[in-house]
Every structure is written in C-alpha cells, then in structure tokens.
Amino acid sequence: MMDWLRDNVWAAWLTIAAVLGLAELASLDFTLLMLAAGALTAAGVAAFLPGLLWLQIVVGLITAGAMLAAIRPLLVRKMHHGGELKTGSAHVIGRNGTVVKEIHPDGGGSIRLNGELWTDRPYDEVSTIPPGTRVEVMAIDGATAVVYPVGDPLHHQLNNPESTPNPNPTDPPKN
C-alpha cells in the first residue's frame, strides 16, 4: 500500500480534492472549495515531482491560503449581497408598460409589458387611460396589473396615420 501511495501520490491529492469538493456542496461556504483548489495544485506538483512531498504540501497550502484570502471574500460578497430575487408576478411591480387597449375603471384594458400582454385596471379606479400612454405597474391583483399613467399617449407608436406627424412638411398630407 505504501509503495502504491508513494508512486501515485497525485491520485491521493485528487481524492482529497474530490472529497473536499463534495463536502463543499453540503456546506456552501466556499472554504472547502478553496482547500480543494489547494489539493488540486498539490496533485499537479505531485504529477511532476512525486518524491517531493514537502513541496506538494507547501504549494497546496500557499494556493489554498491565497484562494481563501483573495477569492473567497469576493464569492461570499457576491452570493450574500446580490440583488433580491423576485418571483412570480412580483417582478413586474414598478416596471413601465404601454397601454394597447384603453383602460376603463371597470377593467377590460390591456398593456404591453416586457413583450407580454397584461390585463389591467387603473390604480385610482376612476381614470380612463388611452392607448399609447406609458403606465407604471403599482400592484398585481390576481392576473390583473393595477397601473398608473406616467406619461402622455405616444401616438407615433400606435401606427395611427392621423396622429403621426408628416415627416416632410412640404408634401401634402396623405389620406
């Protein structure tokens, strides 16, 4: 056994790296992952210099220490201080859309929001919001977006020839 280990010390280091990597999956702390990286570098040294166990250990420790000091804090900060994940319909609250079908207090309107059509109603339950108006989603009520206007109607986006300005004022209007 000792002869095999002496001849295949790189395999022992790979085994240690694999065990540490699998243990990292359970802890998700990134500490064991950095130690696994040290074991991998020690395996690389062992593949080229199998008789220098002290060098393998030193290189592995230096690599693991550098990873723990330099890379782990970045990973932990990224994982723990990332943006809040919004799921379901909550991800559209606060976003802007465009009215495509007039919104009445009794419902029946629709908006285009992120390429999707949403049924909606006005936030104040009194307003009528014309097509082309930019709206902000204030809340979600079931499958209905509750919206509030944030701009004037955008007639040029509706393909309405009557409200589209003539690009060449010297030409007569087209009917």
FIMARKOL-955838 format. One record per atom (N, C-alpha, C): residue in one letter; atom name; x, y, z. Coordinates in Angstrom, 1 decimal, decimal comma. Atoms other than C-alpha are relative to their C-alpha. Example, Ala and Ser with C-alpha at 12.3 -4.5 7.8 and 13.67 -1.06 7.14 Angstrom:
REM residues 2
   r    a        x        y        z
   a    N      0,9     -1,2      0,0
   a   CA     12,3     -4,5      7,8
   a    C      0,9      1,2      0,0
   s    N     -0,9     -1,1      0,0
   s   CA     13,7     -1,1      7,1
   s    C     -0,8      1,1      0,8
//
This chain:
REM residues 175
   r    a        x        y        z
   m    N      0,8     -1,2      0,0
   m   CA      0,0      0,0      0,0
   m    C      0,9      1,3      0,0
   m    N     -0,9     -1,1     -0,1
   m   CA      2,8      2,4      0,9
   m    C      0,7      0,2     -1,3
   d    N     -0,7     -0,2      1,3
   d   CA      4,6      1,7     -2,4
   d    C     -0,9      0,6     -1,0
   w    N      0,9     -0,6      1,0
   w   CA      1,5      2,4     -4,4
   w    C     -0,3      1,5      0,3
   l    N      0,3     -1,4     -0,3
   l   CA      0,8      5,6     -2,5
   l    C      1,2      0,9     -0,3
   r    N     -1,2     -0,7      0,4
   r   CA      4,4      6,7     -3,0
   r    C      0,1      0,3     -1,5
   d    N      0,0     -0,1      1,4
   d   CA      4,1      6,1     -6,7
   d    C     -1,1      0,7     -0,6
   n    N      1,2     -0,7      0,5
   n   CA      0,7      7,6     -7,1
   n    C     -0,6      1,0      1,0
   v    N      0,4     -1,0     -0,9
   v   CA      0,6     10,4     -4,6
   v    C     -0,9      1,1     -0,6
   w    N      0,9     -0,9      0,7
   w   CA     -1,1     12,6     -7,2
   w    C     -1,4     -0,5      0,1
   a    N      1,4      0,6     -0,1
   a   CA     -4,1     10,2     -7,0
   a    C     -0,5      0,3      1,4
   a    N      0,4     -0,3     -1,3
   a   CA     -4,2     10,7     -3,3
   a    C     -0,5      1,5      0,1
   w    N      0,4     -1,4     -0,1
   w   CA     -4,3     14,5     -3,7
   w    C     -1,3      0,3     -0,8
   l    N      1,2     -0,1      0,8
   l   CA     -7,0     14,2     -6,4
   l    C     -1,2     -0,5      0,9
   t    N      1,0      0,5     -0,8
   t   CA     -9,0     12,1     -4,0
   t    C     -0,4      1,0      1,1
   i    N      0,2     -1,0     -1,1
   i   CA     -8,6     14,7     -1,2
   i    C     -0,8      1,2     -0,6
   a    N      0,7     -1,1      0,7
   a   CA     -9,7     17,4     -3,7
   a    C     -1,4     -0,3     -0,3
   a    N      1,4      0,4      0,3
   a   CA    -12,8     15,4     -4,7
   a    C     -0,8      0,0      1,2
   v    N      0,7      0,1     -1,3
   v   CA    -13,8     14,7     -1,1
   v    C     -0,3      1,4      0,5
   l    N      0,3     -1,4     -0,5
   l   CA    -13,4     18,4     -0,2
   l    C     -1,0      0,7     -0,9
   g    N      1,0     -0,5      0,9
   g   CA    -15,3     19,4     -3,3
   g    C     -1,4     -0,4      0,2
   l    N      1,3      0,6     -0,3
   l   CA    -18,2     17,1     -2,5
   l    C     -0,5      0,6      1,4
   a    N      0,4     -0,5     -1,3
   a   CA    -18,2     18,3      1,1
   a    C     -0,4      1,5     -0,1
   e    N      0,4     -1,4      0,3
   e   CA    -18,4     21,9     -0,2
   e    C     -1,4      0,1     -0,4
   l    N      1,4      0,0      0,4
   l   CA    -21,7     21,0     -1,8
   l    C     -1,0      0,0      1,2
   a    N      0,9      0,0     -1,1
   a   CA    -23,1     20,4      1,6
   a    C      0,1      1,3      0,9
   s    N     -0,2     -1,2     -0,8
   s   CA    -21,6     23,5      3,3
   s    C     -0,3      1,3     -0,7
   l    N      0,2     -1,2      0,7
   l   CA    -21,8     26,1      0,6
   l    C      0,6      1,3      0,6
   d    N     -0,7     -1,0     -0,7
   d   CA    -19,3     28,2      2,5
   d    C      1,2      0,5     -0,8
   f    N     -1,1     -0,3      0,9
   f   CA    -16,6     28,3     -0,2
   f    C      1,4     -0,3      0,7
   t    N     -1,3      0,3     -0,6
   t   CA    -13,9     27,3      2,4
   t    C      0,5     -1,3     -0,5
   l    N     -0,5      1,3      0,4
   l   CA    -13,7     23,7      1,5
   l    C      0,3      0,0     -1,5
   l    N     -0,3     -0,2      1,4
   l   CA    -13,7     24,7     -2,2
   l    C      1,4      0,5     -0,2
   m    N     -1,3     -0,6      0,1
   m   CA    -10,6     26,8     -1,7
   m    C      1,1     -1,1      0,5
   l    N     -0,9      1,0     -0,4
   l   CA     -8,9     23,9      0,2
   l    C      0,1     -1,1     -1,1
   a    N      0,0      0,9      1,1
   a   CA     -9,9     21,6     -2,7
   a    C      0,9      0,5     -1,2
   a    N     -0,9     -0,6      1,0
   a   CA     -8,1     24,0     -5,1
   a    C      1,4     -0,2      0,4
   g    N     -1,4      0,3     -0,5
   g   CA     -5,0     23,7     -2,9
   g    C      0,4     -1,4     -0,2
   a    N     -0,3      1,4      0,2
   a   CA     -5,2     19,9     -3,1
   a    C      0,2     -0,3     -1,5
   l    N     -0,2      0,2      1,4
   l   CA     -5,5     20,1     -6,9
   l    C      1,4      0,5     -0,5
   t    N     -1,3     -0,5      0,4
   t   CA     -2,4     22,2     -7,2
   t    C      1,1     -0,9      0,6
   a    N     -0,9      1,0     -0,5
   a   CA     -0,6     19,7     -4,9
   a    C      0,0     -1,2     -0,9
   a    N      0,0      1,1      0,9
   a   CA     -1,7     17,0     -7,2
   a    C      0,8      0,3     -1,3
   g    N     -0,8     -0,4      1,1
   g   CA     -0,2     18,9    -10,1
   g    C      1,5     -0,1      0,2
   v    N     -1,4      0,1     -0,4
   v   CA      3,1     19,2     -8,3
   v    C      0,4     -1,5      0,1
   a    N     -0,3      1,4     -0,2
   a   CA      2,9     15,5     -7,4
   a    C      0,2     -0,7     -1,3
   a    N     -0,1      0,7      1,3
   a   CA      2,5     14,5    -11,0
   a    C      1,3      0,2     -0,6
   f    N     -1,3     -0,3      0,6
   f   CA      5,7     16,2    -12,0
   f    C      1,2     -0,3      1,0
   l    N     -1,0      0,2     -1,0
   l   CA      7,7     15,9     -8,7
   l    C     -0,5     -0,9      1,1
   p    N      0,7      0,9     -1,0
   p   CA      6,3     12,8     -6,9
   p    C      0,8     -0,3      1,2
   g    N     -0,8      0,2     -1,2
   g   CA      9,2     12,5     -4,5
   g    C      0,1      1,1      1,0
   l    N     -0,1     -1,2     -0,9
   l   CA      8,9     16,0     -3,0
   l    C     -1,3      0,3      0,7
   l    N      1,3     -0,1     -0,7
   l   CA      6,0     15,6     -0,6
   l    C      0,0      1,4      0,7
   w    N      0,0     -1,3     -0,7
   w   CA      7,1     18,8      1,4
   w    C     -0,4      1,1     -1,0
   l    N      0,3     -1,1      1,0
   l   CA      6,9     20,9     -1,9
   l    C     -1,5     -0,1     -0,3
   q    N      1,5      0,2      0,3
   q   CA      3,4     19,4     -2,6
   q    C     -0,8      0,7      1,0
   i    N      0,8     -0,6     -1,1
   i   CA      2,2     20,4      0,8
   i    C      0,1      1,5      0,0
   v    N     -0,3     -1,5     -0,1
   v   CA      3,8     23,9      0,7
   v    C     -0,8      0,7     -1,2
   v    N      0,8     -0,6      1,1
   v   CA      2,3     24,6     -2,8
   v    C     -1,5      0,0      0,2
   g    N      1,4      0,1     -0,3
   g   CA     -1,1     23,3     -1,8
   g    C     -0,5      1,0      1,1
   l    N      0,4     -0,9     -1,1
   l   CA     -1,1     25,4      1,4
   l    C      0,0      1,5     -0,5
   i    N     -0,1     -1,4      0,5
   i   CA      0,0     28,6     -0,4
   i    C     -1,2      0,2     -0,9
   t    N      1,2     -0,1      0,9
   t   CA     -2,7     28,0     -3,1
   t    C     -1,3      0,2      0,8
   a    N      1,2     -0,1     -0,8
   a   CA     -5,4     27,4     -0,5
   a    C     -0,1      1,3      0,8
   g    N      0,0     -1,2     -0,8
   g   CA     -4,3     30,3      1,6
   g    C     -0,3      1,2     -0,9
   a    N      0,3     -1,1      0,9
   a   CA     -4,3     32,7     -1,4
   a    C     -1,4      0,0     -0,5
   m    N      1,4      0,0      0,4
   m   CA     -7,7     31,5     -2,5
   m    C     -0,9      0,4      1,1
   l    N      0,8     -0,4     -1,2
   l   CA     -9,1     31,9      1,0
   l    C      0,1      1,5      0,2
   a    N     -0,2     -1,4     -0,2
   a   CA     -7,7     35,4      1,2
   a    C     -0,5      0,9     -1,1
   a    N      0,3     -0,9      1,2
   a   CA     -8,4     36,7     -2,3
   a    C     -1,3     -0,3     -0,6
   i    N      1,2      0,4      0,8
   i   CA    -11,2     34,8     -4,0
   i    C     -1,2     -0,3      0,8
   r    N      1,1      0,4     -0,8
   r   CA    -13,4     33,5     -1,2
   r    C     -0,8      1,3      0,4
   p    N      0,8     -1,1     -0,4
   p   CA    -14,4     37,0      0,1
   p    C     -0,8      0,6     -1,2
   l    N      0,8     -0,5      1,1
   l   CA    -15,4     38,1     -3,4
   l    C     -1,2     -0,9     -0,3
   l    N      1,1      0,9      0,3
   l   CA    -17,5     35,0     -3,9
   l    C     -1,1      0,1      1,1
   v    N      1,0     -0,1     -1,1
   v   CA    -19,2     35,3     -0,5
   v    C     -0,7      1,3     -0,1
   r    N      0,7     -1,3      0,2
   r   CA    -19,9     39,0     -1,1
   r    C     -1,0      0,0     -1,1
   k    N      0,9      0,1      1,2
   k   CA    -21,4     38,2     -4,5
   k    C     -1,3     -0,8      0,4
   m    N      1,1      0,9     -0,3
   m   CA    -23,6     35,4     -3,1
   m    C     -0,9      0,6      1,0
   h    N      0,8     -0,4     -1,2
   h   CA    -24,8     37,1      0,1
   h    C     -0,5      1,4     -0,2
   h    N      0,4     -1,4      0,2
   h   CA    -25,2     40,7     -1,2
   h    C     -0,5      0,2     -1,4
   g    N      0,5     -0,2      1,3
   g   CA    -26,7     40,1     -4,6
   g    C     -1,4      0,6      0,1
   g    N      1,4     -0,6      0,0
   g   CA    -30,0     41,6     -5,7
   g    C     -1,0     -1,0      0,5
   e    N      1,1      0,8     -0,5
   e   CA    -33,2     40,4     -4,3
   e    C     -0,7     -0,7     -1,2
   l    N      0,6      0,8      1,0
   l   CA    -34,8     37,6     -6,4
   l    C     -1,5      0,2      0,1
   k    N      1,4     -0,2     -0,1
   k   CA    -38,4     38,5     -7,2
   k    C     -0,6     -1,1     -0,9
   t    N      0,6      1,1      0,8
   t   CA    -40,5     35,6     -8,4
   t    C     -1,5      0,2     -0,2
   g    N      1,4     -0,1      0,3
   g   CA    -44,0     35,2     -9,8
   g    C     -0,3      1,4     -0,6
   s    N      0,4     -1,3      0,6
   s   CA    -45,8     38,4    -10,7
   s    C      0,6      1,2      0,7
   a    N     -0,7     -1,1     -0,7
   a   CA    -43,9     40,5     -8,2
   a    C      1,1      0,6     -0,8
   h    N     -1,2     -0,6      0,7
   h   CA    -41,1     41,0    -10,7
   h    C     -0,5      1,1     -0,9
   v    N      0,4     -1,1      0,9
   v   CA    -43,3     43,4    -12,8
   v    C     -0,4      1,3      0,8
   i    N      0,3     -1,2     -0,8
   i   CA    -44,2     45,8     -9,9
   i    C      1,1      1,0     -0,1
   g    N     -0,9     -1,1      0,2
   g   CA    -42,6     49,1    -10,6
   g    C      0,5      0,2     -1,4
   r    N     -0,4      0,0      1,4
   r   CA    -42,0     48,4    -14,3
   r    C     -1,0      0,8     -0,8
   n    N      0,9     -0,8      0,9
   n   CA    -43,4     50,5    -17,1
   n    C     -0,4     -0,8     -1,2
   g    N      0,5      0,6      1,2
   g   CA    -45,5     49,4    -19,9
   g    C     -0,8      1,0     -0,8
   t    N      0,7     -0,9      0,8
   t   CA    -47,6     50,9    -22,7
   t    C     -1,4     -0,6     -0,2
   v    N      1,4      0,4      0,2
   v   CA    -51,4     50,8    -23,0
   v    C     -0,2     -0,3     -1,4
   v    N      0,3      0,4      1,4
   v   CA    -52,5     48,9    -26,1
   v    C     -1,5      0,0     -0,2
   k    N      1,5     -0,1      0,1
   k   CA    -56,3     48,8    -25,3
   k    C     -0,4      0,8      1,1
   e    N      0,4     -1,0     -1,0
   e   CA    -58,0     51,6    -23,5
   e    C     -0,4     -0,6      1,4
   i    N      0,3      0,5     -1,4
   i   CA    -58,2     51,1    -19,7
   i    C     -1,1      0,7      0,6
   h    N      1,1     -0,6     -0,6
   h   CA    -61,5     51,7    -18,1
   h    C      0,0     -0,4      1,5
   p    N      0,1      0,4     -1,5
   p   CA    -62,3     51,7    -14,3
   p    C     -0,6     -1,4      0,2
   d    N      0,7      1,3     -0,2
   d   CA    -64,5     48,6    -14,9
   d    C      0,9     -1,1     -0,6
   g    N     -0,9      1,0      0,6
   g   CA    -61,5     46,8    -16,5
   g    C     -0,1     -0,1     -1,5
   g    N      0,1      0,2      1,5
   g   CA    -61,1     45,4    -20,0
   g    C      1,2      0,6     -0,7
   g    N     -1,1     -0,5      0,7
   g   CA    -57,9     47,2    -20,8
   g    C      1,2     -0,9      0,0
   s    N     -1,2      0,8      0,0
   s   CA    -54,5     45,8    -21,6
   s    C      1,2      0,8     -0,3
   i    N     -1,2     -0,7      0,2
   i   CA    -50,9     46,8    -21,6
   i    C      1,0     -1,0     -0,5
   r    N     -1,1      0,8      0,4
   r   CA    -47,7     45,6    -23,2
   r    C      1,1      0,3      1,0
   l    N     -1,0     -0,1     -1,1
   l   CA    -45,1     44,9    -20,5
   l    C      1,0     -1,1     -0,3
   n    N     -1,1      0,9      0,3
   n   CA    -41,8     43,3    -21,4
   n    C     -0,3     -1,0     -1,1
   g    N      0,4      0,9      1,1
   g   CA    -43,2     41,9    -24,6
   g    C     -1,2     -0,8      0,3
   e    N      1,2      0,7     -0,4
   e   CA    -46,2     40,4    -22,8
   e    C     -1,2      0,9      0,1
   l    N      1,3     -0,8     -0,2
   l   CA    -49,9     41,5    -22,8
   l    C     -0,5     -0,4      1,4
   w    N      0,6      0,2     -1,3
   w   CA    -51,4     42,0    -19,4
   w    C     -1,3      0,7      0,0
   t    N      1,3     -0,6     -0,3
   t   CA    -55,0     42,6    -18,4
   t    C      0,2      1,0      1,1
   d    N     -0,2     -0,9     -1,0
   d   CA    -55,2     45,7    -16,3
   d    C     -1,2      0,9      0,4
   r    N      1,0     -1,0     -0,5
   r   CA    -57,2     48,3    -14,4
   r    C      0,7      1,2      0,6
   p    N     -0,7     -1,1     -0,5
   p   CA    -56,4     51,8    -13,3
   p    C      0,1      0,0      1,5
   y    N     -0,3      0,0     -1,5
   y   CA    -54,9     52,4     -9,8
   y    C     -1,1      0,7      0,7
   d    N      1,0     -0,8     -0,8
   d   CA    -57,4     55,1     -8,8
   d    C     -1,4     -0,4     -0,3
   e    N      1,3      0,5      0,3
   e   CA    -60,4     53,2    -10,2
   e    C     -1,0      1,0     -0,5
   v    N      0,9     -1,1      0,5
   v   CA    -61,8     56,4    -11,7
   v    C      0,5      0,4     -1,4
   s    N     -0,5     -0,5      1,2
   s   CA    -59,5     57,2    -14,6
   s    C     -0,2     -1,0     -1,2
   t    N      0,0      0,7      1,2
   t   CA    -59,7     56,1    -18,2
   t    C      1,3      0,4     -0,7
   i    N     -1,4     -0,2      0,6
   i   CA    -56,2     55,7    -19,8
   i    C      0,0     -0,4     -1,4
   p    N      0,1      0,2      1,5
   p   CA    -56,0     56,0    -23,6
   p    C      1,2     -0,9     -0,4
   p    N     -1,1      0,8      0,6
   p   CA    -53,9     53,7    -25,8
   p    C      1,2      0,8     -0,2
   g    N     -1,3     -0,7      0,2
   g   CA    -50,2     54,7    -26,1
   g    C      0,5      0,6      1,2
   t    N     -0,5     -0,6     -1,2
   t   CA    -49,9     56,0    -22,6
   t    C      0,9     -0,9      0,7
   r    N     -1,0      0,8     -0,8
   r   CA    -46,9     54,9    -20,6
   r    C     -0,6     -0,1      1,4
   v    N      0,5      0,3     -1,3
   v   CA    -48,0     53,3    -17,3
   v    C      1,0     -0,7      0,8
   e    N     -0,8      0,8     -1,0
   e   CA    -46,3     52,0    -14,2
   e    C     -0,9     -1,0      0,7
   v    N      0,7      1,0     -0,7
   v   CA    -47,4     48,8    -12,6
   v    C      0,2      0,3      1,5
   m    N     -0,1     -0,4     -1,4
   m   CA    -48,3     49,7     -9,0
   m    C     -0,2     -1,3      0,9
   a    N      0,3      1,2     -0,7
   a   CA    -49,6     46,3     -7,9
   a    C     -0,5     -1,1     -1,0
   i    N      0,6      1,1      0,7
   i   CA    -50,8     42,9     -9,1
   i    C     -1,2     -0,6      0,8
   d    N      1,2      0,5     -0,6
   d   CA    -54,3     41,7     -8,3
   d    C     -0,5     -1,2     -0,7
   g    N      0,2      1,2      0,7
   g   CA    -54,6     38,1     -9,3
   g    C      0,8      0,0     -1,3
   a    N     -0,7     -0,1      1,3
   a   CA    -53,8     38,2    -13,0
   a    C     -0,1      1,3     -0,7
   t    N      0,3     -1,4      0,5
   t   CA    -54,6     41,9    -13,4
   t    C      1,1      0,9      0,5
   a    N     -0,9     -1,0     -0,4
   a   CA    -52,0     44,6    -13,4
   a    C     -0,7      1,3      0,4
   v    N      0,6     -1,2     -0,5
   v   CA    -53,0     47,7    -11,4
   v    C      1,0      1,1     -0,4
   v    N     -0,9     -0,9      0,6
   v   CA    -51,5     50,6    -13,3
   v    C     -0,3      1,5      0,2
   y    N      0,2     -1,4     -0,2
   y   CA    -51,0     54,4    -13,0
   y    C      0,8      0,7     -1,2
   p    N     -0,7     -0,7      1,1
   p   CA    -50,2     56,7    -16,0
   p    C      1,2      0,8      0,4
   v    N     -1,2     -0,7     -0,3
   v   CA    -46,7     58,1    -16,1
   v    C      0,4      0,9     -1,1
   g    N     -0,3     -0,8      1,1
   g   CA    -46,8     59,9    -19,4
   g    C     -1,1      0,2     -0,9
   d    N      1,0     -0,3      1,0
   d   CA    -48,8     61,3    -22,3
   d    C     -0,1     -1,2     -1,0
   p    N      0,1      1,0      1,1
   p   CA    -50,1     59,0    -25,1
   p    C      1,1      0,2     -1,0
   l    N     -1,0      0,0      1,1
   l   CA    -47,4     58,1    -27,6
   l    C     -0,6     -0,4     -1,3
   h    N      0,8      0,3      1,2
   h   CA    -49,4     58,4    -30,8
   h    C      0,9     -0,6     -1,1
   h    N     -0,8      0,5      1,0
   h   CA    -46,4     57,7    -33,0
   h    C      0,3     -1,5      0,1
   q    N     -0,3      1,4     -0,2
   q   CA    -46,1     54,2    -31,6
   q    C     -1,3     -0,8     -0,3
   l    N      1,2      0,7      0,2
   l   CA    -49,7     53,3    -32,4
   l    C     -0,3     -0,3     -1,5
   n    N      0,2      0,1      1,4
   n   CA    -49,3     53,4    -36,2
   n    C     -1,4      0,6     -0,4
   n    N      1,2     -0,7      0,3
   n   CA    -52,2     55,9    -36,3
   n    C      0,4      1,1     -1,0
   p    N     -0,4     -0,9      1,0
   p   CA    -51,8     57,8    -39,6
   p    C     -0,5      1,5      0,3
   e    N      0,5     -1,3     -0,3
   e   CA    -54,0     60,7    -38,3
   e    C      0,8      0,8      1,0
   s    N     -0,7     -0,7     -1,1
   s   CA    -51,8     61,5    -35,3
   s    C      1,5      0,0     -0,3
   t    N     -1,4      0,0      0,3
   t   CA    -48,4     60,7    -36,9
   t    C      0,4      1,3     -0,8
   p    N     -0,4     -1,2      0,7
   p   CA    -46,6     63,9    -37,9
   p    C      0,6     -0,3     -1,3
   n    N     -0,5      0,1      1,4
   n   CA    -45,8     64,4    -41,6
   n    C      1,5      0,2      0,1
   p    N     -1,5     -0,1     -0,1
   p   CA    -42,0     63,7    -41,9
   p    C      0,5      1,1     -1,0
   n    N     -0,4     -1,0      0,9
   n   CA    -41,8     66,1    -44,9
   n    C     -1,1      1,0     -0,1
   p    N      1,1     -0,9     -0,1
   p   CA    -43,9     69,2    -44,3
   p    C     -0,3      0,7     -1,3
   t    N      0,3     -0,6      1,3
   t   CA    -43,7     70,3    -48,0
   t    C     -1,0     -0,9     -0,8
   d    N      0,9      0,9      0,7
   d   CA    -45,7     67,2    -49,1
   d    C     -1,4      0,2      0,6
   p    N      1,4     -0,1     -0,5
   p   CA    -49,5     67,4    -48,8
   p    C     -0,3     -1,2      0,9
   p    N      0,3      1,2     -0,9
   p   CA    -51,0     65,1    -46,0
   p    C     -0,6     -1,1     -0,9
   k    N      0,6      1,2      0,7
   k   CA    -51,9     61,6    -47,2
   k    C     -1,3     -0,4      0,6
   n    N      1,3      0,5     -0,5
   n   CA    -55,5     60,4    -46,9
   n    C     -0,3     -1,3     -0,5
//
